Amino acid sequence: MIARLHSVAFSGIEAIPTEIEVDVAKRGFASSIIVGLPDAAVKESLERVRSAMHNAGYTFPRYKTVINLAPADLKKEGPAFDLPIAAGVILADGQVVGEFESDFLVTGELALDGRVRPVKGVLSAALLAKAQGFRGIVVPAANAREAAVVDDLEVIPVNTLTEAMGFLSGQLPIDGATMDVREVFAQASQYDVDFAEVRGQEHVKRALVVAAAGGHNCLMIGPPGAGKTMLAKRLPTVLPPLSLAESLETTKIYSVSGLLPADTPLLGTRPVRALHHSASGPALVGGGTIPHAGEVSLSHHGVLFLDEFPEFPRNILETLRQPVEDGYVTIARSHATVRFPSQFMLVAAMNPCPCGYLTEPRKTCSCTPPLIDKYLARISGPLVDRIDIHIEVPSVAFDELRSTRDGRSSADMRGEVMRARERQRSRYGVDSTMVNTRLSGKSLRMHCALDTASEGILKSAMTELGLSARAHDKILRLARTIADLADRDTIVADDLMESIHYRRLDRKL
């Protein structure tokens, strides 16, 4: 007898419909096998299923049992097939008569005593169930709130194999899990940090407002203890709030990666990922035999912060070029090519020299000019070209540090950013997600026209600094954002000069 259930496999962050076919032959020697490119965790599921069935009161067949995971040419990984495999074996052996097995996707890991444990990627699975027209999805109870984020889909939470079989046979009604997405989203979208806590550094806050308003990448240069990390961690508080669509896309990445907190069914704040300079290339951009998301994808719709920027191996930094420019990462393997989204703001921080005190008037720098040049050269020119804003972060004076007066708050800064973003939405109405940093080609020239005075300023800067064509375009995009913050339709000379001022490293490399 053959039983069929529906489950999911994953390619990148996307769920792929998978059919679980179980054939209990009722003849031959006792043997069991899983086919369909299972990995080690899937192959081991037979032993978990055998014990879980026994402890839940079912009997594993004493005949030849073949379990097929279709499509057979897609690699299957992880323990999420335990529950549908066990249900398929029970149904195929005739121990339970099914009623709803074709109406629901089923996913879950089994404990040896028959309990159903949480699994990764439930949000993607629930979105697939809705897209494929299934009535609902059967999930571990611990994952129910995550799946309930998807509207118009029955989410059936189960704690044990017995509960799952009772529901699939129609003998145990289980109320679907529900959740008020708007309420959860509102509760989750609160930040616990604020720019008001930062003393001084008002010119850096201005640069970060410009960066946030246009989605520009930023590099902060200053001595140790100047507040670079503190500033970077507060940048998301001035970015526009996550839309529900952005939140779902980001939450999918965390869910499939197994990084979604148990009490957080939906991400409400923009992620900030900080990476140590000892990290490998796959940790940064993703990889593995079966490709997994890296930090650039975990920063999707948020901020990727790289402290001690020149300390990263140069070959690791060069892997950032494609995701910074294109907004996605493509990882090719012999059996598949996977694309991960990576639309993030790159915020990097570095010292001006190896000892860190080149720009510090109260301390003496011990670095020689060749040593400083070698230090700065660790960051390649092409990568610097892709960073729009280079801003100096000086150490904070004692009076400012001890001041009881708060600086500009995140709420005030976000107000400026939101007004500038609204101008961009009105200008690029066809694509409401378009921001100035993504302007290119014809659109760049259309929306970044310069008057005669500004043309002269830009020509002088290009000649004296030896800027590339990419840096030319970056300056124009940045000037467009500065004009938006000033509520101007056209770029004026002041906007262009401020934009050029932010190309500090072009004078060093």
SULGIVEN-V671564 format. One record per pair of residues at least 6 apart in sequence whose ideal C-beta (glycine too) atoms are under 6 Angstrom apart, sorted by the first residue. I is the first residue (numbers start at 1). J is the second residue. D is the distance in whole Angstrom. If there is no record, write none. Layout:
I/J/D, I/J/D
This chain:
1/24/6, 1/92/5, 2/23/5, 3/22/5, 3/88/5, 3/91/4, 3/92/4, 4/21/5, 5/20/5, 5/84/5, 5/87/6, 5/88/5, 5/101/5, 5/106/5, 6/105/5, 7/18/5, 7/20/6, 7/84/4, 7/106/6, 7/107/6, 8/15/4, 8/18/6, 8/125/4, 8/128/6, 9/16/5, 9/18/5, 9/74/6, 9/76/5, 10/121/6, 10/256/6, 11/338/6, 12/338/4, 12/340/6, 13/252/5, 13/253/5, 13/256/5, 15/124/4, 15/125/5, 15/128/4, 17/132/6, 18/69/6, 19/70/5, 20/84/5, 20/88/5, 21/68/4, 22/67/5, 22/88/4, 22/89/5, 22/92/4, 23/66/5, 24/61/5, 24/63/6, 24/65/5, 24/92/4, 24/93/5, 25/63/5, 25/64/4, 26/63/5, 28/64/4, 30/62/5, 31/64/5, 32/46/6, 32/65/4, 33/66/6, 34/43/6, 34/67/5, 35/68/5, 36/68/5, 36/69/3, 36/72/5, 37/75/5, 37/76/6, 38/76/5, 39/77/4, 41/78/5, 41/79/5, 42/76/5, 42/81/6, 45/81/6, 45/82/5, 45/85/6, 48/82/6, 48/110/5, 49/85/5, 49/86/5, 50/60/5, 51/112/4, 52/86/6, 52/110/4, 52/114/5, 52/161/5, 53/60/5, 53/86/6, 55/113/5, 55/114/5, 56/114/4, 56/161/5, 56/162/5, 58/90/5, 58/95/6, 61/93/5, 67/85/6, 69/76/5, 75/290/6, 77/290/6, 79/109/4, 80/107/5, 80/119/4, 82/109/5, 82/110/4, 83/106/6, 83/108/4, 83/116/6, 84/106/4, 86/161/6, 90/96/5, 90/165/6, 91/98/5, 96/165/5, 96/169/5, 98/168/6, 99/169/6, 99/170/4, 100/168/5, 101/168/5, 103/135/4, 104/136/5, 104/137/6, 104/138/5, 105/129/4, 105/134/6, 105/137/4, 106/138/5, 107/119/6, 107/125/6, 108/116/4, 108/119/6, 108/140/5, 109/117/4, 109/119/5, 111/117/6, 114/160/5, 114/161/4, 115/160/6, 116/140/5, 116/158/5, 118/140/5, 118/142/4, 118/143/5, 120/256/6, 120/258/4, 121/255/5, 121/256/4, 122/139/6, 122/143/4, 122/146/5, 122/147/5, 123/146/5, 123/251/6, 123/252/5, 123/255/4, 124/252/5, 124/256/6, 126/137/5, 126/147/4, 126/150/4, 127/150/6, 129/137/4, 130/150/5, 130/153/5, 135/154/6, 136/153/6, 136/154/3, 136/156/6, 137/147/6, 137/155/6, 138/156/5, 138/164/6, 139/147/5, 141/157/4, 141/159/5, 144/155/6, 144/157/4, 144/177/4, 145/179/6, 145/265/4, 146/265/4, 147/155/4, 148/155/5, 148/177/5, 148/178/6, 148/179/4, 149/181/6, 149/265/6, 149/266/5, 154/176/4, 155/176/5, 155/177/4, 156/167/6, 156/174/5, 157/177/5, 158/164/4, 166/172/3, 167/174/5, 184/266/6, 185/266/6, 185/268/5, 188/268/3, 189/241/6, 189/268/4, 189/269/6, 191/237/5, 191/269/6, 193/234/5, 194/409/6, 194/410/5, 195/234/5, 195/410/5, 195/413/6, 196/406/4, 196/407/6, 196/409/4, 198/407/6, 199/396/6, 199/400/5, 199/401/5, 200/396/4, 200/400/4, 201/227/6, 204/231/6, 204/391/6, 204/393/5, 205/408/6, 207/389/5, 207/391/4, 208/235/6, 209/413/5, 209/416/5, 210/481/6, 210/482/6, 211/218/4, 211/389/5, 212/238/5, 212/239/5, 212/417/5, 213/417/5, 213/420/4, 213/481/5, 213/485/6, 214/435/6, 214/436/4, 214/437/5, 214/481/3, 215/435/4, 215/437/4, 216/388/4, 216/389/6, 216/437/5, 217/346/4, 217/387/5, 217/388/5, 218/347/5, 218/389/4, 219/348/5, 219/387/5, 219/390/5, 220/228/5, 220/349/5, 220/391/6, 220/393/5, 221/350/6, 221/352/5, 221/392/5, 222/228/6, 222/393/3, 223/356/5, 223/357/6, 223/360/4, 223/395/5, 224/356/5, 226/393/5, 226/395/5, 228/349/4, 228/393/5, 229/307/6, 232/305/5, 232/347/5, 233/272/6, 235/303/5, 236/270/4, 236/272/6, 236/303/6, 237/410/4, 238/410/5, 238/413/4, 238/414/5, 238/417/5, 239/270/6, 240/418/6, 240/421/6, 242/270/6, 246/301/5, 247/266/6, 247/267/5, 250/267/5, 250/300/5, 250/301/5, 251/266/6, 251/267/5, 253/293/5, 253/297/6, 253/300/6, 254/260/4, 257/293/5, 270/301/6, 270/302/4, 271/299/6, 271/302/4, 272/302/6, 272/303/5, 273/295/5, 273/298/5, 273/299/5, 273/304/5, 274/305/5, 275/295/5, 275/306/6, 277/308/5, 277/311/4, 277/312/5, 281/316/5, 281/319/5, 283/294/6, 284/294/5, 284/295/5, 285/294/5, 285/296/5, 285/319/5, 285/329/5, 286/292/6, 286/293/5, 286/294/3, 286/297/6, 286/329/6, 286/331/6, 286/340/6, 287/331/6, 291/331/4, 291/338/4, 293/340/5, 296/323/5, 296/329/6, 296/342/4, 297/340/4, 297/342/5, 299/344/4, 300/341/5, 300/342/6, 300/343/6, 302/344/6, 303/345/5, 303/347/6, 304/344/5, 304/346/5, 305/347/5, 306/348/5, 307/349/5, 309/348/4, 309/350/4, 310/350/5, 310/375/6, 310/378/4, 310/379/6, 314/378/6, 317/383/6, 323/329/5, 323/342/4, 324/346/6, 324/386/5, 327/343/4, 328/339/5, 328/341/5, 328/342/6, 329/340/5, 329/342/5, 330/339/5, 331/338/5, 352/358/4, 352/359/5, 353/365/6, 353/367/4, 353/372/5, 353/375/6, 354/367/5, 354/375/5, 355/365/6, 355/366/5, 355/367/5, 357/363/4, 357/365/5, 358/365/5, 360/395/6, 376/508/5, 381/509/6, 384/505/5, 385/468/6, 385/470/5, 385/471/5, 388/474/5, 388/478/5, 389/502/4, 390/504/4, 390/505/4, 416/485/6, 420/484/4, 420/485/5, 423/484/5, 424/435/6, 425/432/5, 428/434/4, 436/477/5, 436/480/5, 436/481/5, 437/477/6, 439/477/5, 448/476/4, 448/480/5, 453/493/5, 454/493/5, 454/496/5, 457/493/6, 457/496/5, 461/500/5, 465/506/5, 475/499/5, 475/500/6, 478/499/4, 479/491/5, 479/495/4, 479/496/5, 479/499/4, 482/495/4, 482/498/5, 483/491/5, 483/495/5
